[in-house]
Amino acid sequence: MVCWLGIGCHMASIAVYDGFWFMRTLALTKLSAWANILLMNTPKYHLATLREFFNKQKVATIDQLRAALGDPARCTVFRKLGELEYLSSYSHRGKYYTLKSIARFTARGLWRFGSVWFSRFGNLLDTAEAFVQRSEAGYSAGELKEMLGVKSKHALTQLVRDGRLQREKIATAYIYFSPDGSTARRQRRARSVHSKPSSAALIVTNPDLAVEEAKAAILLFSSMLNEKQRRLYAGLESLKLGHGGDAHIASLLGMDPHTVARGRQELINTECRRDAVRASGGGRLSQEKKRLK
């Protein structure tokens, strides 16, 4: 009887042991099948969709990109952007994005789409640092604002605090220079030369020439130019004067400061065309003569 019970208990334990391994094997099989399904599953958010959206819109915010991809998580959007090599704007606090393949940078390394600015150098801090480092005579905050299209005073202050730039007060404005000693000395020497009146400039303070005669000569020359030439000439003279040149030239020639700034920007970005005087659509609308019946 004891032997019979022992054999029965032994057989029962074998059955329980076999059942445990069967359940464990079944669970592992299901887990393996589920993992294979995840690996073989087609991604829900395709890179082609993102690339096609950028080709149409050029720039977009993160919310616009999420809507285009079916409202995924923000981390998913940024992961896909990383695979496409994206750029974030240095204007608008970096809220706009585009692809490196879409941006068309100028010689200065900038690209603008509407009111949104992108830089080859990265964000506003990196861009301001690169511009000052590469400058001939350093820059003031106002000069950088005219070139970058955005206010850069706070970025420049942060760069000075981090030791990435140095500044010096010259006359009434702070001028920012490279942190490298030899480069900064060269920039200061160039700044001192630029701060002096240029004898080559048409608008000069010449003690041998009366102010009214100089103005008359300038106004006469400007009146002989067409609209585009007058705008570019004003921009050229503004470049010679430096900071505050737009307002000074505008008051002298009787032009709008924005027109002077536009001419100066066209010269900087080499956007001048020889054929057209005005942009397409400019000028007065054509009028049809009415004939008396």
C-alpha positions, 0 to 999 in steps of 0.5 A, spaced: 500 500 500 505 504 501 509 503 495 502 504 491 501 510 494 509 512 493 508 511 485 502 515 485 505 521 488 511 520 484 507 520 477 503 526 480 509 530 481 511 528 474 505 530 471 505 537 475 512 538 473 510 537 465 505 541 466 509 547 468 514 546 463 508 546 458 505 553 460 512 556 461 514 554 453 507 556 451 508 563 454 515 564 451 512 562 444 507 567 445 512 572 447 517 570 441 511 571 436 509 578 439 516 580 439 517 578 431 510 581 430 513 588 433 520 587 429 516 586 422 511 591 423 511 596 418 512 603 421 506 607 422 510 614 421 513 614 415 519 618 413 516 619 406 510 623 409 515 628 413 519 629 407 513 630 402 510 635 407 517 639 408 517 639 400 510 643 400 511 647 406 518 648 407 518 650 414 513 648 420 512 648 427 512 641 431 505 641 432 504 642 424 509 636 423 505 632 429 498 633 425 501 631 418 504 624 421 497 623 425 499 626 432 504 622 434 508 623 441 513 629 440 519 624 441 517 620 435 517 627 431 524 629 433 527 622 432 524 622 425 527 629 424 533 627 426 533 621 421 532 627 415 537 632 418 533 638 420 535 645 422 531 649 427 530 657 426 534 662 430 528 666 430 522 665 433 525 662 439 527 656 435 520 654 434 520 653 426 524 647 423 526 645 416 531 640 412 538 641 410 536 639 403 531 645 403 535 651 406 538 655 401 544 659 404 547 666 402 554 667 402 553 669 410 550 662 411 543 665 412 537 663 409 530 666 410 523 663 409 518 669 410 519 672 417 523 665 419 531 665 419 535 659 419 543 659 420 548 654 417 551 655 424 545 653 428 541 657 434 542 664 435 548 664 440 552 660 435 550 664 429 552 671 433 558 668 435 560 666 428 559 672 425 563 676 431 569 671 430 569 672 423 568 679 423 573 684 420 572 690 426 567 686 431 560 688 431 555 692 436 548 689 437 545 694 432 549 692 427 548 684 428 540 686 428 541 689 421 544 683 419 541 677 422 534 680 422 533 679 430 535 682 436 541 679 439 543 683 445 541 678 450 545 673 446 551 677 446 550 678 453 550 671 454 556 669 450 560 674 454 558 671 460 560 664 458 567 667 455 565 666 448 566 673 446 569 679 449 566 686 449 568 694 449 565 700 450 567 705 444 564 711 444 556 710 446 556 703 444 558 696 446 562 693 441 563 685 441 570 682 439 573 675 439 575 672 445 582 670 442 587 676 444 590 677 437 584 676 433 581 682 438 587 686 437 586 686 429 578 687 430 580 693 434 585 696 430 580 695 424 574 698 428 578 705 430 579 705 422 572 705 420 570 710 426 574 715 422 570 719 416 572 715 409 575 720 404 572 715 399 565 716 401 561 721 397 558 723 404 563 726 408 565 732 412 569 736 408 572 743 411 573 745 404 566 743 401 560 747 404 555 742 407 549 745 402 554 744 396 555 737 398 548 736 399 546 739 392 551 735 389 548 728 392 541 730 391 543 732 383 546 725 382 541 721 386 535 724 381 539 722 375 538 715 377 532 710 377 528 707 382 533 701 383 539 705 382 537 710 387 535 704 392 542 701 391 546 707 392 542 709 398 544 702 401 551 703 399 552 710 403 549 707 409 554 701 409 559 706 409 556 710 415 555 704 419 550 703 425 545 709 424 546 710 416 539 708 414 536 713 418 541 718 416 541 717 408 533 716 408 533 723 411 538 726 407 535 723 400 528 724 402 527 716 402 524 711 407 529 708 412 526 701 410 527 703 402 535 704 404 535 698 409 532 694 403 538 697 398 543 695 403 541 688 404 540 687 397 548 689 396 550 684 402 546 678 400 548 680 392 540 679 390 541 685 385 538 683 378 540 688 372 534 687 368 528 689 373 527 695 376 522 693 380 519 686 383 514 683 378 507 686 380 510 693 382 508 700 379 501 703 377 496 698 375 495 699 367 488 703 366 484 703 360 482 709 356 475 710 356 472 712 349 466 717 348 460 714 345 
